[in-house]
């Protein structure tokens, strides 16, 4: 199998959701060109352009072939390609991570050498409200219509169940979530691309309005617009481009697993057979196996934190912890840049807001910079060799990427 | 006289003296789903027998819940906060997401016994729209 490596990464400044200008295609092209320039590759050399689809509602009167689902093709036309394969990958909020995994597997097979992975997204503000077309009236898509189960409602249920299974008081978990926000916001303040620069205190978080208890307002991410681009090549090419190629040790993709007890976003039911959050853990296990590492080898984490509960659950699943080890780590502030296990030194979704399907670019960009010692004031103090990125999305979408110093 | 209409068709039997959620069950491997499906969802199933419609148990226990403080915007504005969303564990091993109807949210306890009821979600000029709820089983019922 051919080794693959990231040779460049660029992201936009994340902006408030719901604003149609500056145009998404312009911001996307901007990030793409930036990444290509850092990679010293012209668009004509690309073997593929792979983008995440977007969550944007269809805008065409015919309601088909929405341009918002075809950014790879629009970008390819914008920047100019010779023969690059173009495709858009759809996996809800894990789309960008999974687009990356697709690109990575194409390079690892030896079929392609130079791939641009890019994407951008925007959404209406507030709660995401999934719709149903009259052409696809699948009752399975209608939990919000029938029950009023928004995304935060699901997350809140997950949080409460975790507290219950660990025998913890829910207020204890609230405090740990508030500390997560406090710490993530400290790094958002240092990330020029993050939308929110305000540093929160635990007290402010706990005083904020309850949205879906136990989740308070400041424990839930905002909605944003943003995107990024990453260039991945085979290792031989990467070493000619940069003396610091970031090796892709593994990329793994998950799905909705039969027997996962916890109702995943938007479903009406699950069939209880397996350990709680098995489907979060599965792609992580796959990635460990591919990379030939275990949890103790992970030096730094960027995880998809649409709520502060997600940070806690991701650490649980990445480390394989089941008995409050994560809570203790967070309470001791050991997820800071000077801690044992830095988490979301980008500032996380907590500081960016979620740009829906393109969220993983924040994480990939951060790990790329951290591993190369280019994260400036956010730079982790400890010696970094291996970073892990985890993403998730509605319907049971999961992506896990392990990056490693390739020099 | 307004007509009573399920908010969407096919999730529960209505009108009915003893309403149940409508799922499906595979006679070959026993796997149960909700809402109903045309194929079995067990990854090991050989699909040699067609799935059948299956009425879910009407009683279960609270698996987890949240109080949703805010109302939703159009077109779901009839979901007026605060309301309770929960997941209920049924004896079949299914965990079903639904609205929980309690007088006092402080009475909610994971593990508490609940039972299915069909109730009004909202009404407009023509219809009363129904959805399914779970309410506490009161001892001595």
Contacts between the chains, C-beta under 8 A, distances in Angstrom:
chain1	res1	chain2	res2	distance
A	126	B	73	6.6
A	127	B	70	7.7
A	127	B	72	6.3
A	127	B	73	7.4
A	129	B	72	7.0
A	129	B	73	7.2
A	129	B	75	7.9
A	129	B	76	6.2
A	137	B	8	7.9
A	139	B	8	5.6
A	139	B	9	8.0
A	139	B	10	5.6
A	139	B	11	6.2
A	139	B	35	4.7
A	140	B	35	6.0
A	142	B	8	5.5
A	143	B	97	6.2
A	144	B	72	7.6
A	144	B	76	6.1
A	145	B	7	6.4
A	145	B	8	6.4
A	145	B	76	6.5
A	146	B	7	5.3
A	146	B	8	6.0
A	146	B	11	6.7
A	146	B	131	5.4
A	146	B	132	7.7
A	147	B	85	6.0
A	147	B	97	5.8
A	147	B	98	5.8
A	147	B	99	5.6
A	147	B	131	7.1
A	148	B	68	6.3
A	148	B	72	6.2
A	148	B	76	6.8
A	148	B	79	3.5
A	148	B	83	5.9
A	148	B	85	6.4
A	148	B	99	6.9
A	149	B	85	5.0
A	149	B	97	5.7
A	150	B	68	6.9
A	150	B	72	7.0
A	152	B	66	7.9
A	152	B	68	7.9
A	153	B	66	5.4
A	153	B	68	5.2
A	153	B	85	4.5
A	156	B	66	3.5
A	157	B	64	4.3
A	157	B	65	6.4
A	157	B	66	5.3
A	157	B	85	7.0
A	157	B	86	7.2
A	157	B	87	5.7
A	158	B	64	7.5
A	160	B	64	4.9
A	160	B	65	6.6
A	160	B	66	6.5
A	160	B	110	7.4
A	161	B	63	6.7
A	161	B	64	4.0
A	161	B	87	7.9
A	161	B	110	7.4
A	164	B	64	7.0
A	164	B	110	4.9
A	209	B	69	7.1
A	210	B	67	7.6
A	210	B	69	5.6
A	211	B	68	7.9
A	211	B	69	5.7
A	211	B	70	6.5
A	212	B	66	4.4
A	212	B	67	7.0
A	212	B	68	5.2
A	212	B	69	6.8
A	212	B	85	7.7
A	213	B	66	5.8
A	213	B	67	5.0
A	213	B	69	7.5
A	214	B	66	7.6
A	215	B	66	7.6
A	258	B	41	6.2
A	258	B	42	6.4
A	258	B	43	5.2
A	261	B	63	7.8
A	261	B	95	5.8
A	262	B	87	7.9
A	262	B	95	7.7
A	263	B	87	5.4
A	263	B	95	6.1
A	263	B	97	5.0
A	267	B	97	7.0
A	268	B	11	7.9
A	268	B	34	5.7
A	268	B	35	6.0
A	268	B	96	6.4
A	268	B	97	5.5
A	269	B	23	7.9
A	269	B	33	7.2
A	269	B	34	4.3
A	269	B	35	8.0
A	269	B	94	5.3
A	269	B	95	6.0
A	269	B	96	4.6
A	269	B	97	6.6
A	270	B	94	7.5
A	270	B	95	5.0
A	271	B	31	6.7
A	271	B	32	6.8
A	271	B	33	7.2
A	271	B	41	7.3
A	271	B	93	5.9
A	271	B	94	5.8
A	271	B	95	7.7
A	272	B	89	6.8
A	272	B	93	5.0
A	272	B	94	7.2
A	272	B	95	5.4
A	273	B	93	6.9
